Amino acid sequence: MDGTSPEAATRPLVRCYDIAVTLACWGYFIFAFVFPFCLIYGGAWLLPGPREPRFQRINSWYYRGFFRLLTIIAPRHRLLIDKEVRRIRSAVIVCNHLSYLDPLLMLALFSRQKTVVKTRFFKVPIFGWVLRNAGYFPADGAGRYRQMMIEQVEGMKKYLAAGGIFFIFPEGSRSRDGTIGPLHRGAIKIARLCRAPIHVLHLEGTDKLFAPGKFFFQAHMANTITLRRIDHISPDNRLSLGDLEQRIRQALATGTTSQQHADPQQTNAHGATT
């Protein structure tokens, strides 16, 4: 016996597995986008009529494919989504932020969705074109993006009334220790302007799969990624922005679902009841 622990003996295999899963996921993003999704986006652009709904649905298909692949090649990671979350329509969603996977999960869940994207991504060839045609918001409305921001805000009331979702991570950046950072009020202002309900969601486990500051997925870990609705705020102009922010912060900080919103049934990312 050389005294090597079982953990140390299997560590190289675990590392190779994590690398293989990471490469497979990045391969999906690259090759699935090149074919067939580039062709699908091109066809959606050429068809007459509004492009935004088509591009949003295609984005949702694209990221659903990613999570389907992930559940196959990293089966120790489970996805549990509250059925209440899937039923959300015509609303503003605010959620805590743990990982780069968080917005991808939201895109996969909702076929009609808008969000705020870092402005530099709008400058990326092809990808920026997809973002613009999907109607997403640039994070910085200065310069040439000012008119884009104004047009999106002006059309938000009609978009939400038609069943659309506007989701945002009000902290603006990923939390590295689970604590809730300062909240930006943009989503709250939009909800008040459009008299739309606000759904507060709580996300757990995405940082265990793809941690901030890491390049490789931690595919070997046993983990459950959960997404729950923990509060629902109806349109009420009697609540000030400060009151709304405090209520959202309290819900996100505790991560507790009030009893009237509890739903014993959950679904995975593809809609199956668990």
N, C-alpha and C positions, 0 to 999 in steps of 0.2 A: 504494500500500500504506500503510495507516495504522499498521502495526507491531503490530496486535492479534494475539496468539497464538491458535492454534486452541483451546486450553483455555479461554481467556477468552471466546472467541466462543460456545462451546457451553455455558458455565456457566449462563446463564439457562434453557436448555432442560433441562439436568440438574436444576436446582432445581425447575422446573415438573413434571418427571417424578416426582421424589421426593415432592413435595406431592400429586400426583394418586394415587400409590400409597398414601400415608398416609391420604388421605381415603377411598379405596376400602376400606382395611382397617378403619378406624374405622366406616365405613358398614356393613360386614358385621357388626361387633360389635353395632351398634345395631339395624339393621333385621332381621337374621337372628334376633336374640334376640326381638324383638317378634313377628315372624312368620317362620317357623312355630314356633320353639322354645318360646315361651311356651305355645303350645297343647300341644306335646308334653310339656313339664314338667307342665302341668295334668292331662293325661290320665294321666301316670305317677303323679301324686299320688292320683288318684281310684281307680286300680286296687287291688284287694286284694293283700295280701302285702307283703313287705319293699320299702321304697322305695329304700333306699341303692343296691343294685345297678342299679336302673333309672336313677336320677339320675346315677350315675357313668358309665354307658354313654352317656347323652344328652350329658353334658359332653364325653365323648370324641368323639362325632359332631360336636358344635358346633365344637371346635377342629381337628378334621381338616378340616372345611370351610374354616376360616381358612387353614390351610397349603396346601390345594389352590388356593385363590384366590391366595395369595402366589406359588406356583410358576408360576402362569399370568401374572400381571401383573408379576412381578419375576424373569424367567427366568435372569438372571445369577447368582442365588443358588441353589445346589444343596443338596439335603439328602441326606446319606449316613448311614444308621443301621446299625450292626453287626447282623447277624442274631442274634447272641447276645443282644443287648439285647431284641429282640422276643420271645425265648423265655423271658424271666424271668417267673416266677410264684412266689407264696408267699414273698415276700422283702422285705427292706428295701433301698431304693436310696438311696445318697448320691452327690451329684454336685456339682461346682464350679458357681459361679453367676456369670454374666456379664451377663445382660440380662433384662428383663421377659418376654422370649419364652421363657425356659427352662422355667418351669412349664407354660406353654401347650403346649410340645412334649411334655412328659411326659404331660399329660392326653390329648393326641391319640394318643399311642402305646399307652397301656394302657387297656383298657375297664373294668377294675376297679382303681381307684386311690384312695388317700387321701393327704392331705398336710396341712401346717400352713399356715394362712392368717392374715394379719394380722387382729387382732380387730376393727378398725374396719370391715372389709368385712362382717362379720356384722350390722352395724347398717344396712347399705344396703338399702332396700326391694327386695323381689323377689330381688335378687342374694343377700342374706343368707339368705333362705328357701331358695334353691337350695343354698347351702353347707351349711346345717344338714341338709337332707334327703339330701345326698350323703355325710354322715358325716365331713366334714373337721374338723380340729382348730383351735380358736382358738389363736393364739400366746400369748395371755395367759389363764391359767386362773383369774384372780381374779374375785371377785364372782359375777354370775349365770352366768358361763361355767365356773365351777368344776365343777358337776355334769355339764355337757356333756363336759368334758375327762375326768372320772373314768369316765363311761360309755364313751367311745371307747377309753380305755386298757384297760378291763376286757374289751371285746369284740374287742380287736386279735388275740389268739391265734387265736380262731375264724375271724376274717376272713382272716388270713394262711393258715391251714390250708386254707381254701376256694379258694385261688388268688389272693387279693388282693395288691396291691402298695402298700407305704407308701413314698413317695419324699419326700426332704427335701434341702434345700441347707444343710448344717450350718454354713456360714459365717454364714447368716442375712441377709446383704445382698450386693449385687452387687459383684464386684471390678472396679475401674476400671483396673487395670494388669496383671491376670492372676495376681497373687500370691494365695496362699491365706491368708485371715484366720483368726482364732481359731475353733475348731470347737465347736459346742454338742453336748452328749452325749446329747440326748434320743433321737435315733434309735438310738444304740448301746445305750442302756438298754432300749428297746423290743425290739430284736433279741435281747438277752440274756434278757429276761423271757419272750419267746415262743419262744426257741430257734429263731430264724429266721436263714437265711443273709443276709449283707450283700453286696450287689453295689456296687462302686465304679465309677461312670461318669465319663468325662471328655468335656466338651462344648467345642467350639470353633466360633467364627464367628458366634454369635448377636449378639454385641456389634458386629460389623461391619455387620449389618443394622439393628439398633436399639440404638444406643449409650446407655449411662447418661448422663443429663442432657440428652438430645436429645428433641425432640418428633417430628421427621420421620424416617421410615425412609430409610436410605441405599440405595435400591433400585437405583441406577445402578451400584453397585460389582459387580465380579466376585468371588464369594465362595463358599466351600463350608462349610456347617454340618455338622459331624461329631459323632456321638455314639458312643463306644466303651466297652466294658467293659474296665477295666484291672486289676481285682482281684475275687476272689470269696473271701469269708471264711465258712467253714462254722461252724455253732454250736459253740463250745468255751468252756466256763466256766473253763477253765484260763487263758485270756487275760484280763487285767485290763482295766478300762475305759481305763486309761492306755495299755496295749499296743495295744488296738484303735484308739484315737484316733491313736496314733503311726503305725500301719500305714496307716490311711486318709489321714492327712496326707501321708505320704511318697508314696503312690500319686497323690493329687491334685496334689501339687507337681511330680512328674516327668511325669505324664500318659503314662506308659509302660505298655504292655500286656506282661505276661509272656508268654513263648513258648507256654506251655501253654494260654493263653487266647486266642491269636491265631486269628482267623477270616478267611480271605481273601475270603469273600463278604460283601458289604454290601448293604443295601437302602435305597431312599429312604423318605421318610416315609409312603408309601402302600403299601410292601411289595414293590416291584419290585426284583429283583436287579440290581446294577450290576457 
